[in-house]
Amino acid sequence: MPEISVIIGAYNSLPYLKLCIRALERQTFRDFEALVADDGSGPEVGAWLKSRKPFFQLRHVWQEKRGFRKCRILNRAVMEARAGYIVFIDADCIAARDFLDVHFRSRRRREFLGGRRVMMGIPLSKRVTAEMVDKGYFDGPTLWGLYHSLKGNFRYYEEALRPLYRLRGNSPFSLLGCNFSIHRKDLLSVNGFDEEYEHRGGGEDTDISHRLKKAGCAMRSVRYRAIQFHLGHEKSGSKDMSEAMFRDKRAGIRNAADAKRIRSVFNPSPASSMGAHG
């Protein structure tokens, strides 16, 4: 069994997925598998994944496109994951070479880990190549990165500065599902992700963090250590519905029992699915 199952949330954008997988092929930590949790991409994604033969096992977990159902496909990937520890990333992210090593070495019992990401502008993102990944452009601060940060092509470039961990690493922040790791048994203790979230916007990430805390798990930071770069792309849809759903549900999540009462493949008969959302 691998030590880590990496679950990659994906939907189309094959050029970015290729860069994401290339970054995984460079990881210093080698004992892992990767599952692409695909929310309805076209056939070209599956065909490319079948053709790719990295040193780690790479599996494609796909579902038909019926709107935004990321939480559902993530749960299905968790069901198929073989490792006891899970690291979540997104297909539009490039992980630094020691990304998995940082997550695995930092793990603790009854804790989940969260990091942030450097945001890249769309024009620069479209010029990124596999060779740039191989040469370490995204492993930490570089002259190239500092130049483009000054040009305004990056936001939050400070997230790549490892020394800041000692100064700011424990500052409170909200969980991002693209830089998140957890013991599988802790995730299952709250029945995974709430599949009622069917609009993109981040409410689903805030929700899983909140429910895990109510179930007795603590969140700990790997900011400035688990470094990740997000490739820019056009945004679709508003965050309002996802955020409003979390606000509606939050009051009803008071304890560990409430944290499990969600719509999920791990919970086929929720008692009330949070009643009337709390």
Secondary structure, 3 states (H helix, E strand, C coil): CCCEEEEEEECCCHHHHHHHHHHHHCCCCCCEEEEEEECCCCHHHHHHHHHCCCCCCEEEEECCCCCCCHHHHHHHHHHHCCCCEEEEEECCEEECCCHHHHHHHHCCCCEEEECCCEEECHHHHCCCCHHHHHCCCCCCCCHHHHHHHHCCCEECHHHHCCCHHHHHCCCCCCCCCCCEEEEHHHHHCCCCCCCCCCCCCCHHHHHHHHHHHHCCCEEEECCCCCCEEECCCCCCCCCHHHHHHHHHHHCCCCCHHHHHCCCECCECCCCCCCCCCC
